[in-house]
Amino acid sequence: MSTKTTKIIYWIATILIAAFTLPGLFFMNSEMAVEGIKNVGLEGVTRLQQLLGYAPSLAVLAILFLPKSQSHLKEWAYAGLAFVYIGAFWAHVQLGQTAAEIAMPVVTFIVLMTSHYMWHKLMKGASMTK
């Protein structure tokens, strides 16, 4: 696979992750979000709701904008998002929700891992050309 193809796949996957994640920042206090937290059985946990709104958005911004010299922070951002999507999957399964609701965090996780894999390929390619 050429470097150009790798970059294209990386940016498509990364922008999709941003599109899935960043809107949560603006809707974390919406009625639907509050009902979702109640549905999981965590009524009155405003701090958790804020954490699940701010942290993934900050992780996406780190993935998008941190320079190569901060690659360890990008790794933590990818790991944090992975935990969020794994937790979302498990919550949907435990609540017995529909296959579509269960599949969404799985699809998002796969897109995240695609971004992560392509980022590593780009970093490896950059280190080989030095």
C-alpha positions as CSV (number, residue, x, y, z in Angstrom):
1,M,0.0,0.0,0.0
2,S,1.4,3.4,-1.0
3,T,2.0,6.2,1.5
4,K,-0.7,8.3,-0.3
5,T,-3.3,5.5,0.1
6,T,-2.3,5.1,3.8
7,K,-2.7,8.8,4.4
8,I,-6.1,8.9,2.7
9,I,-7.4,6.0,4.8
10,Y,-6.0,7.5,7.9
11,W,-7.6,10.9,7.4
12,I,-11.0,9.4,6.4
13,A,-11.1,7.2,9.5
14,T,-9.9,10.0,11.7
15,I,-12.4,12.4,10.4
16,L,-15.2,9.8,10.8
17,I,-14.1,9.4,14.5
18,A,-14.3,13.1,14.9
19,A,-17.7,13.2,13.3
20,F,-19.0,10.4,15.6
21,T,-17.5,11.9,18.8
22,L,-17.4,15.7,18.7
23,P,-21.2,16.3,18.5
24,G,-21.4,14.6,21.9
25,L,-19.7,17.7,23.4
26,F,-22.6,19.9,22.4
27,F,-25.4,17.5,23.4
28,M,-24.1,16.0,26.7
29,N,-26.7,17.9,28.7
30,S,-29.6,17.3,26.3
31,E,-32.7,15.4,27.4
32,M,-31.7,12.4,25.4
33,A,-28.3,12.2,27.1
34,V,-29.8,12.5,30.5
35,E,-32.3,9.8,29.7
36,G,-29.5,7.6,28.4
37,I,-27.6,7.9,31.7
38,K,-30.8,7.1,33.6
39,N,-31.5,4.1,31.3
40,V,-28.1,2.7,32.4
41,G,-29.1,3.1,36.0
42,L,-26.8,6.0,36.8
43,E,-29.3,8.7,37.7
44,G,-27.8,11.8,39.2
45,V,-24.3,11.3,38.1
46,T,-23.7,14.6,36.4
47,R,-19.9,14.3,36.7
48,L,-19.8,11.0,34.8
49,Q,-22.0,12.6,32.1
50,Q,-19.6,15.5,31.8
51,L,-16.6,13.2,31.7
52,L,-18.2,11.2,28.9
53,G,-18.8,14.5,27.1
54,Y,-15.5,16.2,27.5
55,A,-12.9,13.4,27.6
56,P,-13.7,11.8,24.2
57,S,-13.8,15.2,22.5
58,L,-10.4,16.1,24.0
59,A,-9.1,12.8,22.8
60,V,-10.3,13.4,19.2
61,L,-8.7,16.9,19.3
62,A,-5.4,15.3,20.5
63,I,-5.5,12.8,17.7
64,L,-6.3,15.5,15.1
65,F,-3.9,18.2,16.1
66,L,-1.0,16.9,18.2
67,P,2.4,17.0,16.4
68,K,4.5,13.8,15.8
69,S,6.7,14.7,18.8
70,Q,3.7,14.1,21.1
71,S,3.0,10.6,19.8
72,H,2.7,9.2,23.3
73,L,-0.2,11.5,24.1
74,K,-1.9,10.4,20.8
75,E,-1.5,6.8,22.0
76,W,-3.3,7.7,25.3
77,A,-6.0,9.4,23.3
78,Y,-6.6,6.3,21.1
79,A,-6.6,4.1,24.3
80,G,-9.1,6.4,26.0
81,L,-11.5,6.3,23.1
82,A,-11.1,2.6,22.8
83,F,-12.2,2.2,26.5
84,V,-15.2,4.5,25.8
85,Y,-16.4,2.5,22.8
86,I,-15.8,-0.9,24.6
87,G,-17.7,0.4,27.6
88,A,-20.5,1.6,25.3
89,F,-20.7,-1.8,23.7
90,W,-20.9,-3.5,27.0
91,A,-23.6,-1.1,28.3
92,H,-25.7,-1.8,25.2
93,V,-25.3,-5.5,25.6
94,Q,-26.2,-5.5,29.3
95,L,-29.3,-3.4,28.7
96,G,-30.5,-5.9,26.0
97,Q,-30.8,-3.2,23.3
98,T,-31.3,-3.8,19.6
99,A,-28.6,-5.1,17.3
100,A,-28.3,-1.7,15.7
101,E,-27.6,0.0,19.0
102,I,-25.1,-2.7,19.9
103,A,-23.4,-2.5,16.5
104,M,-22.7,1.3,16.6
105,P,-19.9,1.2,19.2
106,V,-18.4,-1.8,17.5
107,V,-18.4,0.0,14.1
108,T,-16.9,3.1,15.7
109,F,-14.3,1.0,17.5
110,I,-13.3,-0.6,14.1
111,V,-13.0,2.9,12.5
112,L,-10.9,4.0,15.5
113,M,-8.6,1.0,15.2
114,T,-8.3,1.6,11.4
115,S,-7.2,5.2,12.2
116,H,-4.7,3.9,14.8
117,Y,-3.2,1.3,12.5
118,M,-2.8,3.7,9.6
119,W,-1.2,6.3,11.9
120,H,1.3,3.7,13.0
121,K,2.0,2.8,9.4
122,L,2.6,6.5,8.6
123,M,4.9,6.9,11.6
124,K,6.9,3.8,10.7
125,G,7.2,5.1,7.1
126,A,8.3,8.5,8.3
127,S,11.0,6.9,10.6
128,M,12.3,4.8,7.7
129,T,12.8,7.7,5.4
130,K,15.0,9.6,7.9
